[in-house]
Amino acid sequence: MSRFASTVEFYERFRAPYPAIFFEEVATALDITPEKSLIDLGTGPGLIALGFAPYAGAITAVDPEPAMLALARQASARASRPVAFVEGTAESLPAGLGPFEFVTIGRALHWMDPAPTRTVLDRLVVPAGAIAICASSTAKDGRNTWLEAYDALRVRWGQAKPDRSSKIDLPAFFAGTRFAVSEKIVVLTEQTIPVEDLVHRILSFSSTSPAILGDRVDAVLEEARGVLAPFGQDGRIIETVESTATIIR
């Protein structure tokens, strides 16, 4: 079983969302238009690929997990947005694929092997193109007063510390290539969600997936309800979400 296979039913429903305004701002900043092509690496259930679908022309989405691609295909059909799906890793993409004006990578770069990924990106991106490293997560600026206790629970029950992706040094990752960090777009939004959604979000992370937790799933969810209860009201909780795109040119 792959790392994310058991998270599939929870990832699309419960992860912190990318809001529509995020895609609008990034598309405007990068001048993403219907005449230009985009490939989304590590697409998962297709959140980023479909978010940019109203702006870009031809869109390709890549992921190694068949169940994630199945969700992405369903979402594409519901949205009536044509996307070409490729099962595989970024590092193993066929030589004939591309090039593209834009490459997007969501919460996936930290799972990619740096050296071959850099080689593939050099081939995929046209000379005047851009890479957008995207993320959307609970803001860590103190507005989400429940976050510290929630993350502590995830660390205690899981196999790894949360937010491994945030530890990537992008200038170092792209050192020695034709790419360099040019800017960062940050969009803050607020949502009110059911406490139960946040409880079940725990199962969307690879470090606390159902496959990792096994028969401890119910115990983790019950403890999460207790941790979040003091911060909720009428079964709902306020979350400030920070969505970012680091632009590499």
C-alpha positions as protocol buffer text, in pm:
chain_id: "A"
residue {
  index: 1
  type: MET
  ca { x: 0 y: 0 z: 0 }
}
residue {
  index: 2
  type: SER
  ca { x: 132 y: 347 z: -89 }
}
residue {
  index: 3
  type: ARG
  ca { x: 184 y: 619 z: 171 }
}
residue {
  index: 4
  type: PHE
  ca { x: -145 y: 798 z: 100 }
}
residue {
  index: 5
  type: ALA
  ca { x: -369 y: 510 z: -8 }
}
residue {
  index: 6
  type: SER
  ca { x: -560 y: 495 z: 320 }
}
residue {
  index: 7
  type: THR
  ca { x: -599 y: 875 z: 341 }
}
residue {
  index: 8
  type: VAL
  ca { x: -789 y: 910 z: 14 }
}
residue {
  index: 9
  type: GLU
  ca { x: -1144 y: 937 z: 149 }
}
residue {
  index: 10
  type: PHE
  ca { x: -1034 y: 1199 z: 405 }
}
residue {
  index: 11
  type: TYR
  ca { x: -789 y: 1411 z: 205 }
}
residue {
  index: 12
  type: GLU
  ca { x: -1033 y: 1573 z: -37 }
}
residue {
  index: 13
  type: ARG
  ca { x: -1303 y: 1635 z: 223 }
}
residue {
  index: 14
  type: PHE
  ca { x: -1108 y: 1754 z: 526 }
}
residue {
  index: 15
  type: ARG
  ca { x: -774 y: 1914 z: 433 }
}
residue {
  index: 16
  type: ALA
  ca { x: -752 y: 2293 z: 461 }
}
residue {
  index: 17
  type: PRO
  ca { x: -894 y: 2422 z: 131 }
}
residue {
  index: 18
  type: TYR
  ca { x: -744 y: 2640 z: -138 }
}
residue {
  index: 19
  type: PRO
  ca { x: -999 y: 2925 z: -170 }
}
residue {
  index: 20
  type: ALA
  ca { x: -1110 y: 3059 z: -508 }
}
residue {
  index: 21
  type: ILE
  ca { x: -943 y: 3395 z: -439 }
}
residue {
  index: 22
  type: PHE
  ca { x: -607 y: 3218 z: -409 }
}
residue {
  index: 23
  type: PHE
  ca { x: -628 y: 3080 z: -763 }
}
residue {
  index: 24
  type: GLU
  ca { x: -744 y: 3416 z: -894 }
}
residue {
  index: 25
  type: GLU
  ca { x: -452 y: 3603 z: -738 }
}
residue {
  index: 26
  type: VAL
  ca { x: -190 y: 3351 z: -851 }
}
residue {
  index: 27
  type: ALA
  ca { x: -334 y: 3331 z: -1203 }
}
residue {
  index: 28
  type: THR
  ca { x: -326 y: 3711 z: -1228 }
}
residue {
  index: 29
  type: ALA
  ca { x: 30 y: 3735 z: -1095 }
}
residue {
  index: 30
  type: LEU
  ca { x: 158 y: 3469 z: -1336 }
}
residue {
  index: 31
  type: ASP
  ca { x: -60 y: 3572 z: -1629 }
}
residue {
  index: 32
  type: ILE
  ca { x: -211 y: 3225 z: -1662 }
}
residue {
  index: 33
  type: THR
  ca { x: -437 y: 3238 z: -1967 }
}
residue {
  index: 34
  type: PRO
  ca { x: -626 y: 2987 z: -2186 }
}
residue {
  index: 35
  type: GLU
  ca { x: -341 y: 2995 z: -2439 }
}
residue {
  index: 36
  type: LYS
  ca { x: -97 y: 2852 z: -2184 }
}
residue {
  index: 37
  type: SER
  ca { x: -49 y: 2501 z: -2046 }
}
residue {
  index: 38
  type: LEU
  ca { x: -7 y: 2383 z: -1688 }
}
residue {
  index: 39
  type: ILE
  ca { x: 103 y: 2058 z: -1524 }
}
residue {
  index: 40
  type: ASP
  ca { x: 30 y: 1981 z: -1159 }
}
residue {
  index: 41
  type: LEU
  ca { x: 274 y: 1736 z: -998 }
}
residue {
  index: 42
  type: GLY
  ca { x: 157 y: 1530 z: -701 }
}
residue {
  index: 43
  type: THR
  ca { x: -198 y: 1636 z: -775 }
}
residue {
  index: 44
  type: GLY
  ca { x: -370 y: 1410 z: -519 }
}
residue {
  index: 45
  type: PRO
  ca { x: -747 y: 1460 z: -564 }
}
residue {
  index: 46
  type: GLY
  ca { x: -682 y: 1738 z: -816 }
}
residue {
  index: 47
  type: LEU
  ca { x: -742 y: 2040 z: -593 }
}
residue {
  index: 48
  type: ILE
  ca { x: -479 y: 2262 z: -754 }
}
residue {
  index: 49
  type: ALA
  ca { x: -523 y: 2138 z: -1111 }
}
residue {
  index: 50
  type: LEU
  ca { x: -897 y: 2204 z: -1099 }
}
residue {
  index: 51
  type: GLY
  ca { x: -849 y: 2532 z: -915 }
}
residue {
  index: 52
  type: PHE
  ca { x: -645 y: 2667 z: -1205 }
}
residue {
  index: 53
  type: ALA
  ca { x: -866 y: 2504 z: -1471 }
}
residue {
  index: 54
  type: PRO
  ca { x: -1079 y: 2819 z: -1528 }
}
residue {
  index: 55
  type: TYR
  ca { x: -762 y: 3014 z: -1612 }
}
residue {
  index: 56
  type: ALA
  ca { x: -523 y: 2783 z: -1800 }
}
residue {
  index: 57
  type: GLY
  ca { x: -569 y: 2604 z: -2129 }
}
residue {
  index: 58
  type: ALA
  ca { x: -441 y: 2245 z: -2143 }
}
residue {
  index: 59
  type: ILE
  ca { x: -398 y: 2097 z: -1794 }
}
residue {
  index: 60
  type: THR
  ca { x: -213 y: 1778 z: -1700 }
}
residue {
  index: 61
  type: ALA
  ca { x: -223 y: 1627 z: -1350 }
}
residue {
  index: 62
  type: VAL
  ca { x: 22 y: 1366 z: -1219 }
}
residue {
  index: 63
  type: ASP
  ca { x: 7 y: 1143 z: -913 }
}
residue {
  index: 64
  type: PRO
  ca { x: 143 y: 797 z: -820 }
}
residue {
  index: 65
  type: GLU
  ca { x: -165 y: 695 z: -617 }
}
residue {
  index: 66
  type: PRO
  ca { x: -442 y: 542 z: -835 }
}
residue {
  index: 67
  type: ALA
  ca { x: -714 y: 607 z: -577 }
}
residue {
  index: 68
  type: MET
  ca { x: -621 y: 976 z: -560 }
}
residue {
  index: 69
  type: LEU
  ca { x: -637 y: 1000 z: -940 }
}
residue {
  index: 70
  type: ALA
  ca { x: -979 y: 833 z: -935 }
}
residue {
  index: 71
  type: LEU
  ca { x: -1105 y: 1110 z: -705 }
}
residue {
  index: 72
  type: ALA
  ca { x: -946 y: 1373 z: -927 }
}
residue {
  index: 73
  type: ARG
  ca { x: -1112 y: 1229 z: -1237 }
}
residue {
  index: 74
  type: GLN
  ca { x: -1450 y: 1235 z: -1063 }
}
residue {
  index: 75
  type: ALA
  ca { x: -1398 y: 1596 z: -956 }
}
residue {
  index: 76
  type: SER
  ca { x: -1293 y: 1689 z: -1309 }
}
residue {
  index: 77
  type: ALA
  ca { x: -1608 y: 1532 z: -1450 }
}
residue {
  index: 78
  type: ARG
  ca { x: -1831 y: 1710 z: -1194 }
}
residue {
  index: 79
  type: ALA
  ca { x: -1671 y: 2042 z: -1279 }
}
residue {
  index: 80
  type: SER
  ca { x: -1682 y: 1973 z: -1655 }
}
residue {
  index: 81
  type: ARG
  ca { x: -1314 y: 2068 z: -1670 }
}
residue {
  index: 82
  type: PRO
  ca { x: -1101 y: 1853 z: -1903 }
}
residue {
  index: 83
  type: VAL
  ca { x: -774 y: 1738 z: -1745 }
}
residue {
  index: 84
  type: ALA
  ca { x: -521 y: 1486 z: -1876 }
}
residue {
  index: 85
  type: PHE
  ca { x: -429 y: 1252 z: -1591 }
}
residue {
  index: 86
  type: VAL
  ca { x: -97 y: 1067 z: -1567 }
}
residue {
  index: 87
  type: GLU
  ca { x: -31 y: 796 z: -1309 }
}
residue {
  index: 88
  type: GLY
  ca { x: 327 y: 811 z: -1188 }
}
residue {
  index: 89
  type: THR
  ca { x: 583 y: 1016 z: -1000 }
}
residue {
  index: 90
  type: ALA
  ca { x: 727 y: 1347 z: -1111 }
}
residue {
  index: 91
  type: GLU
  ca { x: 1069 y: 1185 z: -1136 }
}
residue {
  index: 92
  type: SER
  ca { x: 947 y: 917 z: -1378 }
}
residue {
  index: 93
  type: LEU
  ca { x: 756 y: 1130 z: -1628 }
}
residue {
  index: 94
  type: PRO
  ca { x: 810 y: 1026 z: -1991 }
}
residue {
  index: 95
  type: ALA
  ca { x: 1049 y: 1239 z: -2197 }
}
residue {
  index: 96
  type: GLY
  ca { x: 780 y: 1328 z: -2450 }
}
residue {
  index: 97
  type: LEU
  ca { x: 557 y: 1505 z: -2198 }
}
residue {
  index: 98
  type: GLY
  ca { x: 559 y: 1884 z: -2216 }
}
residue {
  index: 99
  type: PRO
  ca { x: 693 y: 2142 z: -2216 }
}
residue {
  index: 100
  type: PHE
  ca { x: 459 y: 2365 z: -2012 }
}
residue {
  index: 101
  type: GLU
  ca { x: 433 y: 2733 z: -1932 }
}
residue {
  index: 102
  type: PHE
  ca { x: 349 y: 2657 z: -1569 }
}
residue {
  index: 103
  type: VAL
  ca { x: 427 y: 2379 z: -1322 }
}
residue {
  index: 104
  type: THR
  ca { x: 240 y: 2363 z: -992 }
}
residue {
  index: 105
  type: ILE
  ca { x: 334 y: 2149 z: -694 }
}
residue {
  index: 106
  type: GLY
  ca { x: 116 y: 2139 z: -385 }
}
residue {
  index: 107
  type: ARG
  ca { x: 182 y: 1957 z: -61 }
}
residue {
  index: 108
  type: ALA
  ca { x: 413 y: 1715 z: -244 }
}
residue {
  index: 109
  type: LEU
  ca { x: 759 y: 1859 z: -306 }
}
residue {
  index: 110
  type: HIS
  ca { x: 895 y: 1716 z: 20 }
}
residue {
  index: 111
  type: TRP
  ca { x: 813 y: 1364 z: -107 }
}
residue {
  index: 112
  type: MET
  ca { x: 1009 y: 1411 z: -431 }
}
residue {
  index: 113
  type: ASP
  ca { x: 1372 y: 1307 z: -483 }
}
residue {
  index: 114
  type: PRO
  ca { x: 1551 y: 1642 z: -530 }
}
residue {
  index: 115
  type: ALA
  ca { x: 1810 y: 1564 z: -800 }
}
residue {
  index: 116
  type: PRO
  ca { x: 1583 y: 1387 z: -1053 }
}
residue {
  index: 117
  type: THR
  ca { x: 1301 y: 1631 z: -977 }
}
residue {
  index: 118
  type: ARG
  ca { x: 1525 y: 1926 z: -1069 }
}
residue {
  index: 119
  type: THR
  ca { x: 1620 y: 1749 z: -1392 }
}
residue {
  index: 120
  type: VAL
  ca { x: 1255 y: 1691 z: -1481 }
}
residue {
  index: 121
  type: LEU
  ca { x: 1158 y: 2051 z: -1401 }
}
residue {
  index: 122
  type: ASP
  ca { x: 1437 y: 2181 z: -1622 }
}
residue {
  index: 123
  type: ARG
  ca { x: 1287 y: 1979 z: -1908 }
}
residue {
  index: 124
  type: LEU
  ca { x: 921 y: 2056 z: -1832 }
}
residue {
  index: 125
  type: VAL
  ca { x: 931 y: 2435 z: -1795 }
}
residue {
  index: 126
  type: VAL
  ca { x: 966 y: 2659 z: -2102 }
}
residue {
  index: 127
  type: PRO
  ca { x: 1239 y: 2927 z: -2075 }
}
residue {
  index: 128
  type: ALA
  ca { x: 992 y: 3202 z: -1978 }
}
residue {
  index: 129
  type: GLY
  ca { x: 778 y: 2972 z: -1763 }
}
residue {
  index: 130
  type: ALA
  ca { x: 729 y: 2950 z: -1388 }
}
residue {
  index: 131
  type: ILE
  ca { x: 689 y: 2699 z: -1106 }
}
residue {
  index: 132
  type: ALA
  ca { x: 443 y: 2763 z: -823 }
}
residue {
  index: 133
  type: ILE
  ca { x: 503 y: 2573 z: -500 }
}
residue {
  index: 134
  type: CYS
  ca { x: 162 y: 2586 z: -333 }
}
residue {
  index: 135
  type: ALA
  ca { x: 41 y: 2512 z: 17 }
}
residue {
  index: 136
  type: SER
  ca { x: -274 y: 2567 z: 218 }
}
residue {
  index: 137
  type: SER
  ca { x: -280 y: 2504 z: 589 }
}
residue {
  index: 138
  type: THR
  ca { x: -403 y: 2632 z: 922 }
}
residue {
  index: 139
  type: ALA
  ca { x: -237 y: 2968 z: 986 }
}
residue {
  index: 140
  type: LYS
  ca { x: 29 y: 2954 z: 1255 }
}
residue {
  index: 141
  type: ASP
  ca { x: 16 y: 3321 z: 1349 }
}
residue {
  index: 142
  type: GLY
  ca { x: -176 y: 3271 z: 1675 }
}
residue {
  index: 143
  type: ARG
  ca { x: -525 y: 3322 z: 1534 }
}
residue {
  index: 144
  type: ASN
  ca { x: -606 y: 2951 z: 1560 }
}
residue {
  index: 145
  type: THR
  ca { x: -586 y: 2909 z: 1934 }
}
residue {
  index: 146
  type: TRP
  ca { x: -661 y: 2538 z: 1910 }
}
residue {
  index: 147
  type: LEU
  ca { x: -371 y: 2456 z: 1676 }
}
residue {
  index: 148
  type: GLU
  ca { x: -94 y: 2395 z: 1929 }
}
residue {
  index: 149
  type: ALA
  ca { x: -292 y: 2128 z: 2115 }
}
residue {
  index: 150
  type: TYR
  ca { x: -412 y: 1976 z: 1788 }
}
residue {
  index: 151
  type: ASP
  ca { x: -61 y: 1947 z: 1643 }
}
residue {
  index: 152
  type: ALA
  ca { x: 71 y: 1806 z: 1968 }
}
residue {
  index: 153
  type: LEU
  ca { x: -189 y: 1530 z: 1945 }
}
residue {
  index: 154
  type: ARG
  ca { x: -83 y: 1452 z: 1587 }
}
residue {
  index: 155
  type: VAL
  ca { x: 282 y: 1428 z: 1686 }
}
residue {
  index: 156
  type: ARG
  ca { x: 203 y: 1212 z: 1987 }
}
residue {
  index: 157
  type: TRP
  ca { x: 0 y: 957 z: 1791 }
}
residue {
  index: 158
  type: GLY
  ca { x: 175 y: 975 z: 1454 }
}
residue {
  index: 159
  type: GLN
  ca { x: 501 y: 862 z: 1298 }
}
residue {
  index: 160
  type: ALA
  ca { x: 639 y: 1203 z: 1205 }
}
residue {
  index: 161
  type: LYS
  ca { x: 624 y: 1568 z: 1302 }
}
residue {
  index: 162
  type: PRO
  ca { x: 362 y: 1778 z: 1125 }
}
residue {
  index: 163
  type: ASP
  ca { x: 446 y: 2016 z: 842 }
}
residue {
  index: 164
  type: ARG
  ca { x: 754 y: 1843 z: 711 }
}
residue {
  index: 165
  type: SER
  ca { x: 697 y: 2032 z: 384 }
}
residue {
  index: 166
  type: SER
  ca { x: 758 y: 2368 z: 552 }
}
residue {
  index: 167
  type: LYS
  ca { x: 1117 y: 2269 z: 628 }
}
residue {
  index: 168
  type: ILE
  ca { x: 1224 y: 2265 z: 261 }
}
residue {
  index: 169
  type: ASP
  ca { x: 1482 y: 2533 z: 182 }
}
residue {
  index: 170
  type: LEU
  ca { x: 1365 y: 2631 z: -166 }
}
residue {
  index: 171
  type: PRO
  ca { x: 1670 y: 2845 z: -258 }
}
residue {
  index: 172
  type: ALA
  ca { x: 1890 y: 2549 z: -162 }
}
residue {
  index: 173
  type: PHE
  ca { x: 1663 y: 2303 z: -345 }
}
residue {
  index: 174
  type: PHE
  ca { x: 1703 y: 2499 z: -670 }
}
residue {
  index: 175
  type: ALA
  ca { x: 2068 y: 2597 z: -621 }
}
residue {
  index: 176
  type: GLY
  ca { x: 2275 y: 2532 z: -931 }
}
residue {
  index: 177
  type: THR
  ca { x: 1973 y: 2532 z: -1162 }
}
residue {
  index: 178
  type: ARG
  ca { x: 1829 y: 2801 z: -1389 }
}
residue {
  index: 179
  type: PHE
  ca { x: 1549 y: 2856 z: -1135 }
}
residue {
  index: 180
  type: ALA
  ca { x: 1534 y: 3097 z: -842 }
}
residue {
  index: 181
  type: VAL
  ca { x: 1265 y: 3210 z: -599 }
}
residue {
  index: 182
  type: SER
  ca { x: 1111 y: 3534 z: -727 }
}
residue {
  index: 183
  type: GLU
  ca { x: 816 y: 3610 z: -499 }
}
residue {
  index: 184
  type: LYS
  ca { x: 563 y: 3466 z: -256 }
}
residue {
  index: 185
  type: ILE
  ca { x: 188 y: 3514 z: -271 }
}
residue {
  index: 186
  type: VAL
  ca { x: 0 y: 3480 z: 58 }
}
residue {
  index: 187
  type: VAL
  ca { x: -378 y: 3467 z: 91 }
}
residue {
  index: 188
  type: LEU
  ca { x: -551 y: 3453 z: 431 }
}
residue {
  index: 189
  type: THR
  ca { x: -912 y: 3337 z: 455 }
}
residue {
  index: 190
  type: GLU
  ca { x: -1140 y: 3238 z: 740 }
}
residue {
  index: 191
  type: GLN
  ca { x: -1387 y: 2952 z: 753 }
}
residue {
  index: 192
  type: THR
  ca { x: -1621 y: 2808 z: 1013 }
}
residue {
  index: 193
  type: ILE
  ca { x: -1624 y: 2430 z: 996 }
}
residue {
  index: 194
  type: PRO
  ca { x: -1772 y: 2144 z: 1197 }
}
residue {
  index: 195
  type: VAL
  ca { x: -1544 y: 2026 z: 1476 }
}
residue {
  index: 196
  type: GLU
  ca { x: -1592 y: 1675 z: 1337 }
}
residue {
  index: 197
  type: ASP
  ca { x: -1430 y: 1784 z: 1010 }
}
residue {
  index: 198
  type: LEU
  ca { x: -1119 y: 1891 z: 1197 }
}
residue {
  index: 199
  type: VAL
  ca { x: -1124 y: 1571 z: 1399 }
}
residue {
  index: 200
  type: HIS
  ca { x: -1130 y: 1360 z: 1082 }
}
residue {
  index: 201
  type: ARG
  ca { x: -867 y: 1575 z: 912 }
}
residue {
  index: 202
  type: ILE
  ca { x: -618 y: 1388 z: 1130 }
}
residue {
  index: 203
  type: LEU
  ca { x: -675 y: 1082 z: 911 }
}
residue {
  index: 204
  type: SER
  ca { x: -579 y: 1275 z: 595 }
}
residue {
  index: 205
  type: PHE
  ca { x: -213 y: 1301 z: 697 }
}
residue {
  index: 206
  type: SER
  ca { x: 30 y: 1026 z: 602 }
}
residue {
  index: 207
  type: SER
  ca { x: 178 y: 1026 z: 954 }
}
residue {
  index: 208
  type: THR
  ca { x: -164 y: 963 z: 1114 }
}
residue {
  index: 209
  type: SER
  ca { x: -335 y: 774 z: 832 }
}
residue {
  index: 210
  type: PRO
  ca { x: -573 y: 488 z: 905 }
}
residue {
  index: 211
  type: ALA
  ca { x: -300 y: 250 z: 784 }
}
residue {
  index: 212
  type: ILE
  ca { x: -55 y: 390 z: 1039 }
}
residue {
  index: 213
  type: LEU
  ca { x: -301 y: 413 z: 1328 }
}
residue {
  index: 214
  type: GLY
  ca { x: -468 y: 77 z: 1272 }
}
residue {
  index: 215
  type: ASP
  ca { x: -690 y: -15 z: 1564 }
}
residue {
  index: 216
  type: ARG
  ca { x: -603 y: 315 z: 1737 }
}
residue {
  index: 217
  type: VAL
  ca { x: -817 y: 525 z: 1500 }
}
residue {
  index: 218
  type: ASP
  ca { x: -1119 y: 551 z: 1729 }
}
residue {
  index: 219
  type: ALA
  ca { x: -902 y: 641 z: 2028 }
}
residue {
  index: 220
  type: VAL
  ca { x: -727 y: 919 z: 1835 }
}
residue {
  index: 221
  type: LEU
  ca { x: -1054 y: 1065 z: 1710 }
}
residue {
  index: 222
  type: GLU
  ca { x: -1205 y: 1058 z: 2057 }
}
residue {
  index: 223
  type: GLU
  ca { x: -903 y: 1233 z: 2206 }
}
residue {
  index: 224
  type: ALA
  ca { x: -917 y: 1494 z: 1927 }
}
residue {
  index: 225
  type: ARG
  ca { x: -1280 y: 1568 z: 2013 }
}
residue {
  index: 226
  type: GLY
  ca { x: -1175 y: 1633 z: 2370 }
}
residue {
  index: 227
  type: VAL
  ca { x: -884 y: 1855 z: 2266 }
}
residue {
  index: 228
  type: LEU
  ca { x: -1100 y: 2067 z: 2035 }
}
residue {
  index: 229
  type: ALA
  ca { x: -1415 y: 2086 z: 2251 }
}
residue {
  index: 230
  type: PRO
  ca { x: -1306 y: 2395 z: 2451 }
}
residue {
  index: 231
  type: PHE
  ca { x: -1247 y: 2591 z: 2128 }
}
residue {
  index: 232
  type: GLY
  ca { x: -1571 y: 2509 z: 1947 }
}
residue {
  index: 233
  type: GLN
  ca { x: -1917 y: 2659 z: 1969 }
}
residue {
  index: 234
  type: ASP
  ca { x: -2234 y: 2474 z: 1874 }
}
residue {
  index: 235
  type: GLY
  ca { x: -2023 y: 2198 z: 1721 }
}
residue {
  index: 236
  type: ARG
  ca { x: -1828 y: 2433 z: 1494 }
}
residue {
  index: 237
  type: ILE
  ca { x: -1485 y: 2592 z: 1505 }
}
residue {
  index: 238
  type: ILE
  ca { x: -1326 y: 2893 z: 1333 }
}
residue {
  index: 239
  type: GLU
  ca { x: -1016 y: 2830 z: 1124 }
}
residue {
  index: 240
  type: THR
  ca { x: -793 y: 3090 z: 960 }
}
residue {
  index: 241
  type: VAL
  ca { x: -633 y: 2931 z: 654 }
}
residue {
  index: 242
  type: GLU
  ca { x: -309 y: 3052 z: 498 }
}
residue {
  index: 243
  type: SER
  ca { x: -271 y: 2968 z: 129 }
}
residue {
  index: 244
  type: THR
  ca { x: 65 y: 3039 z: -31 }
}
residue {
  index: 245
  type: ALA
  ca { x: 234 y: 3015 z: -367 }
}
residue {
  index: 246
  type: THR
  ca { x: 611 y: 3053 z: -382 }
}
residue {
  index: 247
  type: ILE
  ca { x: 696 y: 3146 z: -739 }
}
residue {
  index: 248
  type: ILE
  ca { x: 1010 y: 3004 z: -898 }
}
residue {
  index: 249
  type: ARG
  ca { x: 1127 y: 3147 z: -1230 }
}
